[in-house]
Amino acid sequence: MLAFASTLLKQIFSSKYQQLGATAAPRRRAITVSIQIAMALTLLSHIHLVIADDTARASYPEKMYFQHLFDNKDVNIGEVEVVLQDYQGYIWLGGRNAILRYDGNDFLPFNIEIDEQDSSKNILASQAVDLFEDSRQRLWVATRNGVLWFDREKQVFKKLIRKQGQEHNIDTGTINKIVEAKSGEVLVASYAGLAVIEPHSENVTIYDITTTKGALNNNVIHDILRDPSGNFWLANEKGLHYFNWQDKSFATYLPNPKDINNLPDNDLWAIEFDDAGNLWAGSHSGIYKFNTTRLFSALVR
């Protein structure tokens, strides 16, 4: 079928074909050629779809086999809430009871360092919500009790501690998501708002978005994404919020702007970009698509 379509196109543009049509009226000949071209292109398009469909089918297995890796293992991790593969190839599992590293054979738990001078005071790392590896290969963990980072030399987690004079509670509160700015700062989305960590000094800057012009009036941030331009989008109980990284300003967009207190519609929990640049947002009342004109459309409610 592909060869036939290609041959047909060659015939259309061959001198022999045009000589055969030379006796016909010019208008009729032009129409005939247009029809033949359309037929050939339609046939090629159909063949392309068939090939694409066959390729897509061949890209995934017809059967999926699952293996429970904890079988015959002394593992007490509880609910596994997040999985990440680091730059060394290890698989990290974040759970309620532990944070484990899997090397293909064994699961290794790790502790949180409490006292540098006394390792007996260390406690088991647990309550993981999100795992993130930054551009410097530092592993960060969002937990229900603050932010951790992994010291690969000492093979222990360290907790981000509030320094004297700093006013924030990301060392104790629930952290929902961790991302990185293009310039290397680490952004933390939590129930207490938005925090920016300078990775070298570990200084923390808090953005009280309830008092920022154009910002949301609720500090609970469920999710955060960085867009290709280096700015950020926040999912919140009061809609979707754009954070301009250059001037640190906010803009707010609501799925239901006519009723700003409508919790099922405006309470967004998860956001993600597609390949076309649209942003998808999950809420209590379904899923929304936020297009480039910055208008919401409800897809499932």
N, C-alpha and C positions, 0 to 999 in steps of 0.2 A: 504493500500500500504506500509506503514511503517512497519507493522507487517510482511508482506510477505518478505520484504527485510531482516529484522532481522532474520526470520526463515531460509531464504536461506543461510545466512552467517553461522548460527549455523550448518546447514546440511553439509556445505562444510568442516567444521573443526571437525565434529563428527566422531567417530570411525566407526559408521555404514556406513557412506558415503564412507570412505576410504576402508572398506571391500568390498563394492559393486564395487569399481574401482580397486580392487587388481588384477582381472583377465585380465585387459587391459594392454597393453604395458606401461611400465613406462613413456615413453616420451608422449604418447597420454594422459595418466592419468594426467600428469603434465599440459599439455596444456588445458585439459578440466577444471581442477581446476582453472587455471589462468583465463580462460574465464568466469567461473561462478563467481569468485571473482570480476572481472571487471564489470560484469553485476550488481551484487549486490551493489557495490560501486557507480556505475553510477546512479542506482535507488535511493540510499540514497542521493546522491548529488542533484538529481532532486527534491526529497522531501524537502531537506533543503532549496533549492532556493524558492520553492513554499511557504513553511512556512515563510521564511524570507520576501518574497514579501507580504504575507498576514499580517505579523506583521507590516511591513512598512506602508501598507495601513491603518492599524488600528491605527497608531500612530498620524495621523492627521485627522482633521474632513473633511467630504465631503463638507460641506458648511462653509463659513466664514461670520460672521456677524460683520459689522463695526458700531461703534457708535461715532458720532461726539461729543466729550466731551465739546466743546466750545459752543454748543447750549444752549441758555438761560443763558449764562454766560457773565459777563462784563469783557471780556478778550481782550487785544490788544497786542498780542505778535508778530504778523506778521508771517513771515516764520519761522517755527520750524526747525532748522538745526541739532539739536543734542538732544538725550534723554539719561538719565542715572538714574538708581535706586541706591540710596546710602545705606549705611550699616544699616540705621534706617528704610528702606523700602519706603522712600519718592521717588517720581518720579520727576526728575528735567527736565525742558524743556528749552533749550537754543534757543532764537530767536533773530531776528533783533531788535525788539522793547522792549523786556523784557526778564528776566530770571525768570521763575516761578517754584514754588514748589507745587506739587499736592499731597494731602493726601488722595485721593479717593473721596473727596467731593468738595473741594475748591482749587482754584489756587491762590497762594500767591506770589506777586512780592517782590523783595528785592532791596535795595538801595546800592550804593557804598559810603562808608564813605570818605568824603573829609576832614573834620576837626573834630578831636576827641572831641573838646570842643563845637562844634556848629553843632548839627544834622540837622539844617535847611539848611545847605549847601550841604547835601547829594543829590546825583543824582540817577536816576533810572538805575539799571544795565541792559545792553542790548548788542546787537551786538555779541552774543555768536557764536563761531565756533566749540568749542570742550569742553566737560566736562570730568573731570578725578578725581577719588577719590584714594588717595594714601594709602599705608599700615598703615598710622597713622589715617585714616579716615578723612583726610583733603580734602575738595572739592576744586579743581582748575578749573578755567574757562579760556579758550583761547578765546580772543575777537579780534575784529578789531582795538582795541586801547589798547593793552597790556594784562597783566596777572592779574587775580583776584584770591583771595582765600576767602573762606567763614569762618567768625568768628562765630561759633555756639553759643558762650556765648552772644555776642552782637546782633546776628541775623542780620548781615550786611556783605556785601562784602568789602574786602580791596584790594587796588591796590598795586601791587609790584612796589615800587618806587626806582628809581636809587639812590644809595647812593653816597655820596661825594667821588670823586676819581674813581668811576666806569665809564667805557665807554661802554655803550650798549644802545640799543633803544627798548628793549622788553617791556618797560613801555609805549610805544606809538605806535609801529608798529603792523601789523597784525600777529597774532599767529595762526598757523595752527593745531598743535597737541601737546599734553602733555603726557609724559610717565614717568615711574619711574625706576631707577636703582635698582638692588638687594640690594645695600648698602644704599638706601634711598634717594639719590639725585633725583631731579626732572629735567627732560630734556625737553626743549622747542624747538620745531621746528617752524621756522618763515620765513618770507620773508627776514629777515636780517641775517639768519644763524642759528647756533646751540648754545643754552645757557644752562648752567647747574646751577641749583639753589640748594644751601645748605639750607634745609628746616628750620633749627633752627635759623641760623643767617640771612637767606635770602640773603646771599652773592651770587653774580652772576659771573660765569666764562664764558667768550665768547670764542668760538673756531672759529677763522677766517679760515674756511676751504678752502678759495681760496689761502691761502699762506702755507697750510700744505702739506708736501710732500705726493704725491700719492692721494691727495684729488681732489674733484670736483673743477671746476673753475667758479662756480656760487653758490651764497649763498642762493638762494631761495629753501627752503625745504618744500615740500608739505605734506609729511607723514613720520612717524618714527615708527619703531617696535623694540622691544627687543626680541632676540632669547633665546632659553633655556640655552645657555651658558653664558648669561648675557651681550652679545655684542649687537650692534644696527645696524639697516639697515635704510638708508635714501633714500626717493624718491625725485628726484630733476630734474630740467630741463635738466641736463646733465647726466642722467642715474641713476643707483642704486649704493649706496655707503655703504661700510662696515666700521663701526666705532668700533675699538677695544677698549673696555672700560679700559683695563689694561694699555696699553701704549699710549692710545689716538691717535692712528694712523688711517689713512684712506686708503681704497682701492676702486677703481672705476671699475664698470662693465657696459658696454653699450649694449643695444639691437642691435644697429647698429654701431659696432666699426669702420666700413669702412668709415662712414660719421659721425664724432662726432658732427657736427653742424646740423644734421638732426633733427629738432625740433619735428615733428610728431612722429618719432620712439623713440627718446631718452628722451623725456619729460615725466617723470613718475609722476602720481598724487596720486595713491593709491596702497598700498601694504598690503598683508596679507599672513600668513602661513597656509598651510593645515596640516592635521594630519600626513602626510608622511614627513613633513619637507620641502616641496617645497614652494617656495615663488612666489606668483602671483602678477603681476604688471599691473596696468591699465594705458594706455597711450592715446594720441590723436589718434593713429592709431590702437588701439585695446587692447588686453590683452596678456600678456606674462607669461610664466612659467619659473621660474629660478630654475633649479634643483641643486642637491648636487654637481655636477661636475662644477657648476658655469658657465653654458652655457645657453643662452636664447633660447627659442623656441617660435615662434609666433603662437598663437592658433587662434586668430580672428583678421583680419585686414581689 
